[in-house]
Amino acid sequence: MDINVIYFSQTGNTRKVAKAMADVFKKAGHDTRAIGFNKLQPTDFTDADLIGVGAPCFESQAPSHVREYLWDLPELTGEKAFVFSTSGGGPGKVLYDLAKPLMKKGAEVVGGFLSRGTCYYPVPCLKGRFPERPDAQDLAKAEAFASALLDHISSGISGPMPKSRPDALKHGAGFYNIVGAMMNDSLVRLLMPKPKVDNDKCTECGWCAAECPTNSMSLIPKPIIAKTCFRCYRCITGCPEEALSVKWGISNFMVWTLYNQTFEYWLGDIQKGERLY
Ligand SMILES: Cc1cc2nc3c(=O)[nH]c(=O)nc-3n(C[C@H](O)[C@H](O)[C@H](O)COP(=O)(O)O)c2cc1C
């Protein structure tokens, strides 16, 4: 089979899962490409027998630019697909966000996989959760999922594979699904502070503009942040000169009220014995 494993990954967690799965497909003799979102062509969705689509969870859903891209795809009738994500403890509807547009375009989505990923979101109440994830065990699970996926497809049995996460293929109604449904980009922009640029520290290297997933950063010649910024704070986590910052103030408390440890244990996806720190 020709297999394209397509992924958006901001801080590398989802990319690790994508590569682990792609290696399994390659070792099994399939012509496999792992394709990052910035190198993606719409034909990458139609030129393969099997497509995997992965993205991190942002605000209990898939990042909006990924969702928009998927909803704009051409017909995918006859394609087989799977979805995957990495998240903290409140993934909400992220997998279904990836699967739904593919299904609506006519693809048969056979399964979904979720792994934990270290949280680099710089808001103080979340930063550093799930250190070193995905770890070797997580990646072994991703590989096992990829093997089971190949077995399922070669068996010729139609419908979802047994090892799929059920929340990949149908809309859930849990707490974090509701949070994900509420948090559109406009609300996030309203609640979360805009990054600020320190022009004395900035060397105009262009790192932030190149990395910004929504192309919201222009260098004129110092960075100017457009209204389309959806507060992923990539510019802050990666600026080599530490020239960008945010005053969290009450927004740290707001994030904590939704994503505190107790809620994530009771209402989120934390597994028995799994530690946040
Ligand atoms: C802007 C932002 C929002 C996030 N929101 C959530 C969330 O709502 N729920 C969750 O479980 N994890 C959340 N996370 C954690 C990421 O999903 C997790 O760190 C993921 O593994 C990052 O993947 P990447 O390294 O491929 O970008 C968020 C991270 C960022 C940067």
The ligand as an ORCA input file, in Angstrom:
! r2SCAN-3c Opt
* xyz 0 1
  C      -2.090     26.133     22.915
  C      -2.136     24.786     23.582
  C      -3.340     24.335     24.073
  C      -3.416     23.076     24.665
  N      -4.628     22.648     25.109
  C      -4.743     21.393     25.605
  C      -6.011     20.906     26.014
  O      -7.025     21.580     25.942
  N      -6.085     19.656     26.505
  C      -4.995     18.849     26.602
  O      -5.130     17.722     27.038
  N      -3.773     19.278     26.218
  C      -3.617     20.528     25.718
  N      -2.393     20.987     25.317
  C      -1.224     20.089     25.398
  C      -0.846     19.537     24.026
  O      -1.952     18.918     23.421
  C       0.297     18.520     24.139
  O       1.384     19.121     24.772
  C       0.683     17.967     22.787
  O       1.397     16.778     23.008
  C       1.538     18.893     21.955
  O       1.856     18.221     20.753
  P       2.999     18.684     19.757
  O       4.308     18.607     20.487
  O       2.932     17.706     18.624
  O       2.684     20.067     19.316
  C      -2.271     22.258     24.771
  C      -1.043     22.750     24.310
  C      -0.980     24.001     23.728
  C       0.348     24.496     23.207
*
